[in-house]
């Protein structure tokens, strides 16, 4: 088996995700949740997955 096109084009077509960018996105999302009225302490203990789910439905965030 030779090395085909598959091994040469991969990262250029779809760049690899960087940990620092992920941290920046998560920090921004937590700030958005806090701006919606969620208490800072509650946002701090939430997981990244919970934060994303809360941001999908902002109407539910305001209720509680």
Backbone as a printed PyTorch tensor [residue, N CA C, xyz], in Angstrom:
tensor([[[  0.8430,  -1.1920,   0.0000],
         [  0.0000,   0.0000,   0.0000],
         [  0.8780,   1.2430,   0.0000]],

        [[  0.5470,   2.1460,  -0.8720],
         [  1.2860,   3.4020,  -0.9180],
         [  0.5830,   4.4760,  -0.1050]],

        [[  1.2030,   5.6250,  -0.0610],
         [  0.5640,   6.7480,   0.6260],
         [ -0.1920,   7.5520,  -0.4230]],

        [[ -1.4690,   7.5670,  -0.3040],
         [ -2.3070,   8.2210,  -1.2980],
         [ -2.6420,   9.6560,  -0.9430]],

        [[ -3.5640,  10.2030,  -1.6540],
         [ -3.9940,  11.5900,  -1.4820],
         [ -4.5870,  11.8170,  -0.0900]],

        [[ -5.1820,  10.7760,   0.4630],
         [ -5.8350,  10.8610,   1.7650],
         [ -4.9030,  11.4080,   2.8490]],

        [[ -3.6470,  11.0210,   2.8090],
         [ -2.7130,  11.4290,   3.8500],
         [ -2.1280,  12.8150,   3.6160]],

        [[ -2.2480,  13.3440,   2.4180],
         [ -1.6480,  14.6330,   2.1100],
         [ -2.6060,  15.7970,   2.2860]],

        [[ -3.8880,  15.6000,   2.1660],
         [ -4.8410,  16.7160,   2.1380],
         [ -5.5700,  16.9570,   3.4570]],

        [[ -5.4840,  16.0490,   4.4140],
         [ -6.3380,  16.0710,   5.5920],
         [ -6.3580,  17.3960,   6.3790]],

        [[ -5.2910,  17.8430,   6.9910],
         [ -5.3900,  19.0470,   7.8320],
         [ -5.7130,  20.3200,   7.0550]],

        [[ -5.3670,  20.3650,   5.7840],
         [ -5.6670,  21.5590,   4.9930],
         [ -7.1530,  21.6640,   4.7150]],

        [[ -7.7790,  20.5390,   4.4780],
         [ -9.2040,  20.5400,   4.1890],
         [-10.0100,  20.8810,   5.4300]],

        [[ -9.6490,  20.2820,   6.5350],
         [-10.3510,  20.5290,   7.7970],
         [ -9.2990,  20.7090,   8.8910]],

        [[ -9.0100,  21.9460,   9.2550],
         [ -7.9390,  22.1900,  10.2280],
         [ -8.2020,  21.5270,  11.5750]],

        [[ -7.1360,  21.1860,  12.2650],
         [ -7.2550,  20.5780,  13.5890],
         [ -7.7220,  21.6110,  14.5930]],

        [[ -8.5320,  21.1700,  15.5560],
         [ -9.0090,  22.0720,  16.6000],
         [ -7.9030,  22.3000,  17.6200]],

        [[ -7.8460,  23.5200,  18.1270],
         [ -6.8020,  23.8790,  19.0710],
         [ -7.3850,  24.0620,  20.4720]],

        [[ -6.7080,  23.5550,  21.4920],
         [ -7.2250,  23.6470,  22.8670],
         [ -7.4420,  25.0840,  23.3330]],

        [[ -6.5620,  25.9950,  22.9420],
         [ -6.7000,  27.3900,  23.3770],
         [ -7.9640,  28.0210,  22.7970]],

        [[ -8.2870,  27.7010,  21.5590],
         [ -9.5070,  28.2220,  20.9380],
         [-10.7430,  27.6860,  21.6580]],

        [[-10.6900,  26.4280,  22.0700],
         [-11.8040,  25.8360,  22.8020],
         [-12.0150,  26.5480,  24.1360]],

        [[-10.9200,  26.8250,  24.8320],
         [-11.0130,  27.5480,  26.0970],
         [-11.6290,  28.9280,  25.8950]],

        [[-11.2350,  29.5980,  24.8050],
         [-11.7640,  30.9280,  24.5150],
         [-13.2640,  30.8680,  24.2540]],

        [[-13.6930,  29.8660,  23.4740],
         [-15.1230,  29.7120,  23.1740],
         [-15.9250,  29.4420,  24.4370]],

        [[-15.4110,  28.5470,  25.2910],
         [-16.1280,  28.2100,  26.5220],
         [-16.2340,  29.4150,  27.4440]],

        [[-15.1860,  30.2010,  27.5420],
         [-15.1960,  31.3990,  28.3800],
         [-16.2330,  32.3990,  27.8600]],

        [[-16.2720,  32.5530,  26.5560],
         [-17.2410,  33.4610,  25.9330],
         [-18.6750,  32.9860,  26.1840]],

        [[-18.9010,  31.6880,  26.0830],
         [-20.2370,  31.1450,  26.3040],
         [-20.6740,  31.3140,  27.7610]],

        [[-19.7580,  31.1440,  28.6900],
         [-20.0850,  31.3460,  30.1080],
         [-20.4520,  32.8040,  30.3700]],

        [[-19.7520,  33.7200,  29.7130],
         [-20.0640,  35.1420,  29.8650],
         [-21.4490,  35.4520,  29.3000]],

        [[-21.8010,  34.8110,  28.2040],
         [-23.1240,  35.0170,  27.6080],
         [-24.2250,  34.5110,  28.5420]],

        [[-23.9900,  33.3690,  29.1960],
         [-24.9630,  32.8360,  30.1510],
         [-25.1440,  33.7910,  31.3330]],

        [[-24.0450,  34.3170,  31.8210],
         [-24.1120,  35.2530,  32.9390],
         [-24.8750,  36.5120,  32.5380]],

        [[-24.6960,  36.9520,  31.3050],
         [-25.4040,  38.1340,  30.8060],
         [-26.9060,  37.8740,  30.7000]],

        [[-27.2840,  36.6200,  30.5330],
         [-28.7130,  36.2730,  30.4490],
         [-29.3720,  36.2500,  31.8280]],

        [[-28.5740,  36.3170,  32.8720],
         [-29.1500,  36.3840,  34.2120],
         [-28.9210,  35.1710,  35.0870]],

        [[-28.1260,  34.2330,  34.6320],
         [-27.8220,  33.0620,  35.4460],
         [-26.7740,  33.4790,  36.4840]],

        [[-26.9580,  33.1010,  37.7540],
         [-25.9820,  33.4760,  38.7900],
         [-24.5730,  32.9800,  38.4610]],

        [[-23.5990,  33.8110,  38.7820],
         [-22.1870,  33.5190,  38.4770],
         [-21.7230,  32.2030,  39.1010]],

        [[-22.1650,  31.9110,  40.3250],
         [-21.7530,  30.6740,  40.9960],
         [-22.2840,  29.4470,  40.2700]],

        [[-23.5170,  29.5540,  39.7840],
         [-24.1300,  28.4350,  39.0660],
         [-23.4100,  28.1830,  37.7390]],

        [[-23.0490,  29.2530,  37.0550],
         [-22.3390,  29.1240,  35.7750],
         [-20.9650,  28.4940,  35.9970]],

        [[-20.3160,  28.8550,  37.0860],
         [-18.9660,  28.3740,  37.3630],
         [-18.9250,  26.8620,  37.5360]],

        [[-19.9580,  26.2610,  38.1530],
         [-19.9300,  24.8240,  38.4070],
         [-20.5210,  23.9950,  37.2670]],

        [[-21.0900,  24.6470,  36.2600],
         [-21.6710,  23.9220,  35.1310],
         [-20.5700,  23.3630,  34.2310]],

        [[-20.8610,  22.2140,  33.6160],
         [-19.9250,  21.6550,  32.6460],
         [-20.1030,  22.3820,  31.3180]],

        [[-19.1440,  22.2030,  30.4180],
         [-19.2010,  22.8560,  29.1090],
         [-20.4460,  22.4000,  28.3410]],

        [[-20.7840,  21.1340,  28.4860],
         [-21.9580,  20.5960,  27.7980],
         [-23.2400,  21.2530,  28.3140]],

        [[-23.3330,  21.4310,  29.6320],
         [-24.5000,  22.0890,  30.2220],
         [-24.6220,  23.5340,  29.7490]],

        [[-23.4940,  24.2200,  29.6630],
         [-23.4960,  25.6100,  29.2190],
         [-24.0430,  25.7060,  27.8000]],

        [[-23.5770,  24.8290,  26.9230],
         [-24.0480,  24.8580,  25.5320],
         [-25.5390,  24.5680,  25.4480]],

        [[-26.0160,  23.6160,  26.2490],
         [-27.4420,  23.2850,  26.2190],
         [-28.2890,  24.4340,  26.7310]],

        [[-27.8210,  25.1420,  27.7460],
         [-28.5670,  26.2810,  28.2800],
         [-28.6370,  27.4010,  27.2410]],

        [[-27.5710,  27.5750,  26.4820],
         [-27.5430,  28.6410,  25.4740],
         [-28.4240,  28.3260,  24.2740]],

        [[-28.7050,  27.0500,  24.0490],
         [-29.5750,  26.6940,  22.9200],
         [-31.0030,  27.1680,  23.1440]],

        [[-31.4400,  27.1620,  24.3800],
         [-32.8110,  27.5570,  24.7370],
         [-32.7710,  28.6720,  25.7830]],

        [[-32.5040,  29.9110,  25.3610],
         [-32.3510,  31.0070,  26.3170],
         [-33.6310,  31.3110,  27.1090]],

        [[-34.8090,  30.9950,  26.5810],
         [-36.0570,  31.2580,  27.2880],
         [-36.1340,  30.4340,  28.5790]],

        [[-35.6200,  29.1950,  28.5460],
         [-35.6250,  28.3490,  29.7270],
         [-34.6260,  28.8320,  30.7690]],

        [[-33.5720,  29.4980,  30.3180],
         [-32.5610,  30.0140,  31.2410],
         [-33.1640,  31.1050,  32.1100]],

        [[-33.9610,  31.9600,  31.5070],
         [-34.5540,  33.0880,  32.2450],
         [-35.5240,  32.5910,  33.3190]],

        [[-36.2150,  31.4730,  33.0470],
         [-37.1840,  30.9490,  34.0050],
         [-36.5200,  30.3310,  35.2190]],

        [[-35.3850,  29.7140,  35.0320],
         [-34.7780,  29.1150,  36.2090],
         [-33.8190,  28.0660,  35.8560]]])
